[in-house]
């Protein structure tokens, strides 16, 4: 029974490590999309705006909350960026975040 318990603990530790990695990658991705949006949106305080974008992703599960925020922000300044453009940029930022996370290891 010790081998089973050891395997169980090993799987639990791996799962926890994977969850932490996903959280960090998502955080990096949100920072990158926030920087991109800030370049287009031109807020008075870019760092505050990037923080707002990052926090908007915590409102509900999935990416709709961050996408909705960006759509609303761009529309408010008549910036021509579609929902599909935002989704595509989010995917690009995800890839960049994975690379950045991997190099930090």
C-alpha distances in whole Angstrom, upper triangle without the diagonal:
4,5,5,6,9,10,11,12,14,15,17,18,20,21,23,24,26,27,29,30,32,33,35,36,38,39,41,42,43,45,47,48,49,51,53,54,55,57,59,59,61,60,61,58,56,53,53,53,50,48,49,48,45,45,46,43,41,43,41,38,39,42,45,45,46,48,50,51,52,54,56,57,58,60,62,63,64,62,62,58,56,53,52,53,51,48,49,49,46,44,46,45,41,41,43,40,38,40,41,37,36,39,38,34
4,5,5,6,9,10,10,12,14,15,16,18,20,21,22,24,26,27,28,30,32,33,34,36,37,39,40,42,43,45,46,48,50,51,52,54,56,57,57,59,58,59,56,54,51,51,51,48,46,48,47,43,43,45,41,40,42,40,37,39,41,44,45,45,47,50,50,51,53,55,56,57,59,61,62,63,61,61,57,55,52,51,52,50,47,48,48,44,43,45,43,40,40,41,39,36,38,38,35,34,36,35,32
4,5,5,6,8,10,10,12,14,15,16,18,20,21,22,24,26,27,28,30,32,33,34,36,37,39,40,42,43,45,46,48,49,51,52,54,55,56,57,57,58,55,53,50,50,50,47,46,47,46,42,42,44,40,39,41,39,36,37,40,43,44,44,46,48,49,50,52,54,54,56,58,59,61,62,59,59,55,54,50,49,50,48,45,45,46,42,41,42,41,38,38,39,37,34,35,36,33,31,34,33,30
4,5,5,6,9,10,11,12,14,15,16,18,20,21,22,24,26,27,29,30,31,33,35,36,37,39,41,42,43,45,47,48,49,51,53,54,54,56,55,57,54,51,49,49,49,46,44,45,44,40,40,41,38,36,39,37,34,35,37,40,41,42,44,46,47,48,50,51,52,54,56,57,59,59,57,57,53,51,48,47,48,46,43,44,44,41,39,41,40,36,36,38,36,33,35,36,32,31,34,33,30
4,5,5,6,8,10,10,12,14,15,16,18,20,21,23,24,26,27,29,30,31,33,35,36,37,39,41,42,43,45,47,48,49,51,53,53,54,53,55,52,50,47,47,47,44,42,43,42,39,38,40,37,35,37,35,32,34,37,39,40,40,43,45,45,46,49,50,51,52,55,56,57,58,56,56,52,51,47,47,48,45,42,43,43,40,39,40,39,35,36,37,35,32,34,35,31,30,33,32,29
4,5,5,6,9,10,10,12,14,15,16,18,20,21,22,24,26,27,28,30,32,33,34,36,38,39,41,42,44,45,46,48,50,51,52,53,52,54,51,48,45,46,46,43,41,42,41,38,38,39,36,34,37,35,33,33,36,39,40,40,42,44,45,46,48,50,50,52,54,55,56,58,55,55,51,50,47,46,47,44,41,42,42,39,37,39,37,34,34,35,33,30,32,32,29,28,30,29,26
4,5,5,6,9,10,10,12,14,15,16,18,20,21,22,24,26,27,28,30,31,33,34,36,37,39,40,42,43,44,46,48,49,50,52,51,53,50,47,44,45,45,41,40,41,40,36,37,38,34,33,35,34,31,31,34,37,38,38,40,42,43,44,46,48,48,50,52,53,55,55,53,53,49,47,44,43,44,42,39,39,40,36,35,36,35,31,32,33,31,28,30,31,27,26,29,28,25
4,5,5,6,9,10,11,12,14,15,16,18,20,21,23,24,26,27,29,30,31,33,35,36,37,39,41,42,43,45,47,48,48,50,49,51,48,45,43,43,43,40,38,39,38,34,34,35,32,30,33,31,28,29,32,35,35,36,38,40,41,42,44,46,46,48,50,51,53,54,51,51,47,46,42,42,43,40,37,38,38,35,34,36,34,31,31,33,30,28,30,31,27,26,29,28,25
4,5,5,6,9,10,10,12,14,15,17,18,20,21,23,24,26,27,29,30,32,33,35,36,37,39,41,42,43,45,47,47,48,47,49,46,43,41,41,41,38,36,38,36,33,33,34,31,29,32,30,28,29,31,35,35,35,37,40,40,41,43,45,45,47,49,50,52,53,51,50,47,46,42,42,42,40,37,38,38,35,33,35,33,30,31,32,29,26,29,29,25,25,28,26,23
4,5,5,6,9,10,11,12,14,15,16,18,20,21,22,24,26,27,28,30,32,33,35,36,38,39,40,42,44,45,46,47,46,48,45,42,40,40,40,37,35,37,36,32,32,34,31,29,32,30,28,28,31,34,34,34,36,39,39,40,42,44,45,46,48,50,51,52,49,49,45,44,41,40,41,38,36,36,36,33,31,33,31,28,28,29,27,24,26,26,23,22,25,24,20
4,5,5,6,9,10,10,12,14,15,16,18,20,21,22,24,26,27,28,30,31,33,34,36,37,38,40,42,43,44,45,45,47,44,41,38,39,39,35,34,35,34,30,31,32,28,27,30,28,25,25,28,31,32,32,34,36,37,38,40,42,42,43,46,47,48,49,47,46,43,41,38,37,38,36,33,34,34,30,29,31,29,26,26,28,25,22,25,26,22,21,25,24,21
4,5,5,6,9,10,11,12,14,15,17,18,20,21,23,24,26,27,29,30,31,33,35,36,37,39,41,42,42,44,43,45,42,39,37,37,37,34,32,33,32,28,28,30,26,25,27,25,23,24,26,30,30,30,32,35,35,36,38,40,40,42,44,45,47,48,46,46,42,41,37,37,38,35,32,33,33,30,29,30,29,25,26,28,25,22,25,25,22,22,25,23,21
4,5,5,6,9,10,11,12,14,15,17,18,20,21,23,24,26,27,29,30,32,33,35,36,37,39,41,41,43,42,43,40,38,35,35,35,32,30,32,31,27,28,29,26,25,27,26,24,24,27,30,30,30,32,35,35,36,38,40,40,42,44,45,46,48,45,45,41,41,37,37,37,35,32,33,32,29,28,29,28,24,25,26,23,21,23,23,19,19,22,20,18
4,5,5,6,9,10,10,12,14,15,16,18,20,21,22,24,26,27,28,30,32,33,34,36,38,39,40,41,41,42,39,37,34,35,35,31,30,31,30,26,27,28,25,24,27,26,23,23,25,28,29,28,31,33,34,34,37,39,39,40,42,44,45,46,43,43,39,38,35,34,35,32,30,30,30,27,25,27,25,22,22,23,20,18,20,21,17,17,20,19,16
4,5,5,6,9,10,11,12,14,15,16,18,20,21,22,24,26,27,28,30,31,33,34,36,38,38,40,39,41,38,35,33,33,33,30,28,29,28,24,25,26,22,21,24,22,19,20,22,25,26,26,28,30,31,32,34,36,36,38,40,41,42,43,41,41,37,36,33,32,33,30,27,28,28,25,24,25,24,20,21,23,20,18,21,21,17,18,21,20,18
4,5,5,6,9,10,11,12,14,15,17,19,20,21,23,24,26,27,29,30,31,33,35,36,37,38,37,39,36,33,30,31,31,28,26,27,26,22,23,24,21,19,22,21,19,20,22,25,25,25,27,30,30,31,33,35,35,37,39,40,41,43,40,40,37,36,33,33,33,30,28,29,28,25,24,26,24,20,22,23,19,18,20,20,16,17,20,19,16
4,5,5,6,9,10,11,12,14,15,17,18,20,21,23,24,26,27,29,30,31,33,35,36,37,36,38,35,32,29,30,30,27,25,27,25,22,23,24,21,20,24,23,20,20,22,26,26,25,27,30,30,30,33,35,35,36,39,40,41,42,39,40,36,35,32,32,32,29,27,28,27,24,23,24,22,19,19,20,17,15,17,17,13,14,17,15,13
4,5,5,6,9,10,10,12,14,15,16,18,20,21,22,24,26,27,28,30,32,33,34,35,35,37,34,31,29,29,29,26,24,26,24,21,22,23,20,19,22,21,18,18,19,23,23,23,25,27,28,28,31,33,33,34,36,38,39,40,37,37,33,32,29,29,29,26,24,25,24,21,20,21,19,16,17,18,15,13,16,16,12,13,16,15,13
4,5,5,6,9,10,11,12,14,15,16,18,20,21,22,24,26,27,28,30,32,32,34,33,35,32,29,27,27,27,23,22,23,22,18,19,20,17,16,19,17,15,15,17,20,20,20,22,25,25,26,28,30,30,32,34,35,37,38,35,35,32,31,28,27,28,25,23,24,23,20,19,21,19,16,17,18,15,14,17,17,13,15,18,17,15
4,5,5,6,9,10,11,12,14,15,17,18,20,21,23,25,26,27,29,31,31,32,31,33,30,27,24,25,25,22,20,22,20,17,18,19,16,15,19,18,16,17,18,22,21,20,23,25,25,26,29,30,30,31,34,35,36,37,35,35,32,31,28,28,28,25,23,24,23,20,20,21,18,15,17,17,14,13,16,15,11,13,16,14,13
4,5,5,6,9,10,11,12,14,15,17,18,20,21,23,24,26,27,29,30,31,30,32,29,26,24,25,25,21,20,22,20,17,18,20,17,17,20,20,17,17,18,21,21,20,22,25,25,25,28,30,29,30,33,34,35,36,34,34,30,30,27,27,26,23,22,22,21,18,17,18,16,13,14,14,11,9,12,12,8,10,13,11,10
4,5,5,6,9,10,10,12,14,15,16,18,20,21,22,24,26,27,28,29,29,31,28,25,23,24,23,20,19,20,18,15,16,17,14,14,17,16,14,13,14,18,18,17,19,22,22,22,25,27,27,28,30,32,33,34,31,31,27,27,24,23,23,20,18,19,18,15,14,16,14,10,12,13,10,9,13,13,10,12,15,14,14
4,6,5,6,9,10,11,12,14,15,16,18,20,21,22,25,26,26,27,27,29,26,23,21,21,20,17,16,17,16,12,13,15,12,11,15,15,13,13,13,17,16,15,18,20,20,21,23,25,25,26,29,30,31,32,30,30,27,26,24,24,23,20,19,20,19,15,16,17,14,12,14,15,11,11,14,13,11,13,16,15,15
4,5,5,6,9,10,11,12,14,15,17,19,20,21,23,25,25,26,25,27,24,21,19,20,20,16,15,17,16,12,14,16,13,13,17,17,16,15,15,19,18,16,19,22,21,21,24,26,25,26,29,30,31,32,30,30,27,27,24,24,24,21,19,20,18,15,16,16,13,11,13,12,9,9,12,10,8,11,13,11,12
4,5,5,6,9,10,11,12,14,15,17,18,20,21,23,24,25,25,27,24,21,19,20,20,16,16,18,15,12,15,16,13,14,18,18,16,14,14,17,17,15,17,20,20,20,22,25,24,25,28,29,29,31,28,28,24,24,22,21,21,18,16,17,15,12,12,12,10,7,9,9,5,6,9,8,6,9,12,11,12
4,5,5,6,9,10,10,12,14,15,16,18,20,21,22,23,23,25,23,20,18,18,17,14,14,15,12,9,12,13,9,11,14,14,12,11,10,14,14,12,14,17,17,16,19,21,21,22,25,26,27,28,25,25,22,22,19,19,19,15,14,15,14,10,11,12,9,7,10,11,7,9,12,11,10,13,15,15,16
4,5,5,6,9,10,10,12,14,15,16,19,20,20,21,21,23,20,17,15,15,15,11,11,13,11,7,10,12,9,10,14,15,14,13,12,15,14,12,15,17,16,16,20,21,20,22,25,25,26,27,25,26,22,23,20,21,20,17,16,17,15,12,13,14,11,10,13,12,8,11,13,11,10,14,15,14,16
4,5,5,6,9,10,11,12,14,15,17,19,20,20,20,22,19,16,14,16,15,11,12,14,12,9,12,14,12,14,17,18,17,16,14,17,17,14,16,19,18,17,20,22,21,21,25,26,26,27,24,25,22,22,21,21,19,16,16,16,14,11,12,12,8,8,10,9,5,8,10,8,8,12,13,12,14
4,5,5,6,8,10,11,12,14,16,17,18,19,20,22,20,16,15,17,15,11,12,14,11,9,12,13,11,13,16,17,15,13,11,15,14,11,13,16,15,14,17,20,18,19,22,23,23,25,22,22,19,19,17,17,15,13,12,12,10,7,9,9,5,5,8,7,5,8,10,10,10,13,15,14,16
4,5,5,6,9,10,10,12,14,15,16,17,17,19,17,14,13,13,12,8,9,10,7,5,9,9,8,11,13,14,14,12,10,13,12,8,11,14,12,12,15,17,15,17,20,21,21,22,20,21,17,18,16,17,15,12,12,13,11,8,11,11,8,8,12,11,9,12,14,13,13,16,18,17,19
4,6,5,6,9,10,10,12,15,15,16,15,17,15,11,10,11,10,6,8,10,8,6,10,11,11,13,16,18,17,16,14,16,15,11,14,16,14,13,17,18,16,17,21,21,21,23,20,21,18,20,18,19,17,14,15,16,12,11,13,13,9,10,13,11,9,13,14,12,13,16,17,16,19
4,5,5,6,9,10,11,13,14,15,16,18,16,12,12,14,12,9,11,13,10,9,13,14,13,16,18,20,19,17,14,17,16,12,14,17,15,13,16,18,16,17,20,21,20,22,19,19,17,18,17,17,15,12,13,13,10,9,11,9,6,9,11,8,8,12,12,11,12,16,16,16,19
4,5,5,6,8,10,11,12,14,14,17,16,12,12,14,11,8,11,11,8,9,12,12,11,15,17,18,17,15,12,14,13,9,10,13,12,9,13,15,13,13,17,18,18,19,16,16,13,14,13,14,12,9,10,11,7,6,10,9,6,9,12,10,10,14,15,14,15,18,19,19,22
4,5,5,6,9,10,10,11,11,14,12,9,9,10,7,5,8,8,6,7,10,10,11,14,16,18,18,16,13,15,13,9,11,13,11,9,13,14,12,12,16,16,16,18,15,17,14,16,15,16,14,11,13,14,11,10,13,13,10,12,15,13,13,16,18,16,17,21,21,20,23
4,5,5,6,9,10,10,11,13,12,8,8,11,9,6,10,11,9,10,13,14,14,17,19,21,22,20,17,18,17,13,14,16,14,12,15,16,14,14,18,18,17,19,16,17,15,17,17,18,15,13,15,15,11,12,15,13,10,13,15,13,13,17,17,15,17,20,20,20,23
4,5,5,7,9,10,12,15,14,10,12,14,11,9,13,13,11,12,16,15,15,19,20,22,22,20,16,17,17,13,13,15,14,11,13,15,13,12,16,17,15,16,13,14,12,14,14,15,12,10,13,12,9,10,13,11,9,13,14,13,13,17,17,16,18,21,21,22,25
4,5,5,6,8,9,13,12,9,11,12,9,8,12,11,9,11,14,13,14,17,19,20,21,19,15,16,15,11,11,13,10,7,10,12,9,8,12,13,12,13,10,12,10,12,13,14,11,9,12,13,10,11,14,13,12,15,17,16,16,19,20,19,21,24,24,24,27
4,5,5,5,6,10,9,6,9,10,7,7,10,11,9,12,14,14,16,19,20,22,23,21,18,19,17,14,14,15,12,10,13,13,10,10,14,14,12,14,12,14,13,16,16,18,15,13,16,17,13,14,17,16,14,17,19,17,18,21,22,20,22,25,25,25,28
4,6,6,8,11,11,8,11,13,10,10,14,14,13,15,18,18,19,22,23,25,26,24,20,21,20,16,16,18,15,12,15,16,12,11,15,15,13,14,11,14,13,16,17,18,15,14,17,17,13,15,18,16,15,18,20,17,18,22,22,20,23,26,25,25,29
4,6,9,12,13,11,14,15,12,12,16,15,13,16,19,18,19,22,23,25,26,23,20,20,19,16,15,16,14,11,12,13,10,8,12,12,10,11,8,10,9,13,15,16,13,12,15,15,13,15,18,16,15,19,21,19,20,24,24,23,25,28,28,28,31
4,6,9,11,9,12,12,9,11,14,13,12,15,17,16,18,21,21,23,25,23,19,19,18,15,14,15,12,9,11,11,7,7,10,9,7,10,8,11,11,14,15,17,15,13,17,17,15,16,19,19,17,21,23,21,22,25,26,25,27,30,30,29,33
4,7,8,7,11,12,9,11,14,14,13,16,18,18,20,23,23,26,27,26,22,22,21,18,18,18,15,13,15,14,11,10,13,12,10,12,11,14,14,17,19,21,18,16,20,21,17,19,22,21,19,23,24,22,23,27,27,25,27,30,30,30,33
4,5,6,9,9,7,10,12,11,12,15,16,16,19,21,22,24,26,25,22,22,19,17,17,17,14,13,15,14,10,11,14,12,10,14,13,16,16,19,20,22,20,18,21,22,19,20,23,23,20,23,26,24,23,27,28,26,28,31,31,30,33
4,6,9,9,8,11,13,13,14,17,18,18,21,23,24,27,29,28,25,25,22,20,21,21,17,16,18,17,13,15,17,15,13,17,16,20,20,23,24,26,24,21,25,26,23,23,27,26,23,26,29,26,26,30,30,28,29,33,32,31,34
4,6,5,6,9,10,11,13,14,16,17,19,21,22,25,27,27,24,24,21,19,20,20,17,16,19,18,14,16,19,17,16,19,18,21,21,24,24,26,24,21,24,25,22,22,25,24,22,24,27,24,23,27,28,25,26,30,29,28,31
4,5,5,6,9,10,11,12,14,15,17,19,21,24,25,24,21,22,20,16,18,19,15,14,17,17,13,15,18,17,15,18,17,20,19,21,21,23,21,18,21,22,18,18,22,21,18,21,23,20,20,24,24,21,23,26,26,25,28
4,5,5,6,9,10,11,12,14,16,18,20,22,24,23,21,22,19,16,19,20,16,15,19,19,16,17,21,19,18,22,20,22,21,23,23,25,22,20,22,23,19,19,22,21,18,20,22,20,18,22,23,20,21,25,24,22,26
4,5,5,6,9,10,10,12,15,16,17,21,23,22,20,21,18,15,18,18,14,14,18,17,14,16,19,18,17,21,20,22,21,23,23,25,23,20,22,24,20,19,23,23,19,21,24,22,20,24,25,22,23,27,27,25,28
4,5,5,6,9,10,10,13,15,16,19,21,20,18,18,15,12,14,15,11,11,14,14,10,13,16,14,14,17,16,19,17,19,19,21,19,16,19,20,17,17,20,20,17,19,22,20,19,23,24,22,23,26,27,25,28
4,5,5,6,9,10,11,14,15,18,19,18,16,17,14,11,14,15,12,11,15,15,12,14,17,17,17,19,17,19,17,19,18,20,18,15,17,18,15,14,17,17,14,16,19,17,15,19,20,18,19,23,23,21,24
4,5,5,6,9,10,11,13,16,18,18,16,17,14,12,15,16,12,13,17,16,14,16,19,19,19,22,20,22,20,22,20,23,21,17,19,21,18,16,19,19,16,17,20,19,17,20,22,19,19,23,23,22,24
4,5,5,6,9,10,11,14,17,17,15,15,12,10,12,13,9,10,14,13,11,14,17,16,17,19,18,21,19,20,18,21,20,16,18,20,18,16,19,20,17,18,22,20,19,22,24,22,22,26,26,25,27
4,5,5,7,10,11,13,15,14,11,12,9,7,9,10,7,8,11,12,10,12,15,15,16,18,17,18,16,17,15,17,16,13,14,16,14,12,16,16,14,15,18,17,16,19,21,19,20,23,24,23,26
4,5,6,8,10,12,13,13,11,13,10,8,11,13,10,11,15,15,14,16,19,19,20,22,20,22,19,19,17,19,18,14,15,17,15,12,15,16,13,14,17,16,14,17,19,17,17,21,22,20,23
4,5,5,7,11,12,13,12,13,10,8,12,13,10,12,15,15,14,17,20,19,21,23,22,23,21,21,19,21,21,17,17,20,18,15,18,20,16,17,20,20,17,20,22,20,20,23,25,23,25
4,5,6,8,11,11,9,10,6,5,9,9,7,9,12,12,12,15,17,17,19,21,20,21,18,18,16,18,18,15,15,18,17,14,17,19,16,17,20,20,18,21,23,22,22,25,27,25,27
4,6,7,8,8,7,8,6,5,9,10,9,11,13,14,14,17,19,19,21,23,21,22,19,18,16,17,17,14,14,16,15,12,15,17,14,14,18,18,16,18,21,20,19,22,24,23,25
4,6,7,9,9,10,8,8,12,13,12,14,17,17,17,20,22,22,24,26,24,25,23,22,19,21,21,17,17,20,19,15,18,20,17,16,20,20,18,20,23,21,20,23,26,24,25
4,7,9,10,9,6,8,12,11,11,14,16,15,16,19,20,21,23,25,24,25,22,21,18,21,21,18,18,21,20,17,20,22,20,19,23,23,21,23,26,25,24,27,29,28,29
4,7,8,8,6,9,12,11,12,15,16,17,18,21,22,22,25,26,25,26,23,21,18,20,21,18,17,20,20,17,19,22,20,18,22,23,21,22,26,25,24,27,29,28,29
4,7,8,8,10,12,13,14,16,18,19,20,22,23,25,27,28,26,26,23,21,18,19,21,17,16,19,19,15,17,20,18,16,20,21,19,20,24,23,22,24,27,26,27
4,6,7,9,10,11,13,14,16,17,19,20,22,23,25,26,24,24,20,18,15,16,17,14,12,15,16,12,13,17,15,14,17,19,17,18,21,22,20,23,26,25,26
4,6,6,6,9,10,11,12,14,16,17,18,20,22,22,21,20,17,15,12,13,14,11,9,12,12,9,11,14,13,12,15,17,15,17,20,20,20,22,25,25,26
4,6,5,6,8,10,10,12,14,15,16,18,20,20,19,19,16,14,10,12,14,11,10,13,14,11,13,16,16,15,19,20,19,20,24,24,23,26,28,28,30
4,5,5,6,9,10,11,12,14,15,17,19,20,19,19,16,15,12,14,15,12,12,15,15,12,15,18,16,16,20,21,19,21,24,24,23,26,29,28,29
4,5,5,6,9,10,11,12,14,15,17,18,17,17,14,14,11,13,13,10,10,13,12,10,13,15,13,13,17,18,16,19,21,21,21,24,26,25,27
4,5,5,6,9,10,11,12,14,16,16,15,14,11,10,7,9,10,7,7,11,10,9,12,14,13,14,17,18,17,20,22,22,22,25,27,27,29
4,5,5,6,9,10,11,12,15,15,14,15,12,11,8,11,12,10,10,14,14,12,15,18,17,18,21,22,21,23,26,26,26,29,31,30,32
4,6,5,6,9,10,11,13,14,13,15,12,12,10,14,14,11,12,15,14,13,16,18,17,18,21,21,20,23,26,25,25,28,30,29,31
4,5,5,6,8,10,11,12,10,11,9,10,8,11,11,8,10,13,11,11,15,16,14,16,19,19,19,22,24,23,24,27,28,28,31
4,6,5,6,9,10,10,9,10,8,7,6,10,10,8,10,13,13,13,16,17,17,18,21,22,22,24,26,26,27,30,31,31,34
4,6,5,6,9,10,10,11,10,10,10,14,14,12,14,17,16,16,19,21,20,21,25,25,24,27,29,29,29,33,34,33,36
4,5,5,7,9,9,11,10,11,12,15,14,12,15,17,16,16,19,20,19,21,24,23,23,26,28,27,28,31,32,32,35
4,5,5,6,5,7,7,9,10,13,12,10,14,15,14,15,18,19,18,21,23,23,23,26,28,27,29,32,32,32,35
4,5,5,6,7,8,9,11,14,13,12,16,18,17,18,21,22,21,24,26,26,26,29,31,31,32,35,36,36,38
4,6,8,10,11,13,14,17,17,15,19,21,19,20,24,24,23,26,28,28,28,31,33,32,33,36,37,37,39
4,5,9,11,13,15,18,16,15,19,20,19,20,24,24,23,26,28,27,28,31,32,31,33,36,36,36,39
4,6,9,11,14,16,15,15,18,20,19,20,23,23,23,26,28,28,29,32,33,32,34,37,37,38,40
4,6,9,12,14,12,12,16,16,15,17,20,20,20,23,25,24,25,28,29,29,31,34,34,34,37
4,6,10,11,10,11,14,15,14,16,19,19,19,22,24,24,25,28,29,29,31,33,34,35,38
4,7,8,6,7,10,11,10,13,15,15,16,19,20,21,22,25,26,26,28,30,31,32,34
4,5,5,6,9,10,11,12,14,15,16,18,20,21,22,25,26,27,28,30,32,33,35
4,5,5,6,9,10,10,13,14,15,16,19,20,21,23,25,25,26,29,30,31,33
4,5,5,6,9,10,11,12,14,15,17,19,20,21,23,24,25,27,29,30,32
4,5,5,6,9,10,11,12,14,16,17,18,20,21,22,24,26,27,28,31
4,5,5,6,9,10,10,12,14,15,16,18,20,20,22,24,25,26,28
4,5,5,6,9,10,10,13,14,15,17,19,20,21,23,25,25,27
4,5,5,6,9,10,11,13,14,16,17,18,20,22,23,25,26
4,5,5,6,8,10,10,12,14,15,16,18,20,21,22,25
4,5,5,6,9,10,10,12,14,15,16,18,20,21,23
4,5,5,6,9,10,11,13,14,15,17,19,20,22
4,5,5,6,9,10,11,12,14,16,17,19,21
4,5,5,6,9,10,10,12,14,15,16,18
4,5,5,6,9,10,10,12,14,15,17
4,5,5,6,9,10,11,13,14,16
4,5,5,6,9,10,11,12,15
4,5,5,6,8,10,11,13
4,5,5,6,9,10,11
4,5,5,6,9,10
4,5,5,6,9
4,6,5,7
4,5,5
4,5
4
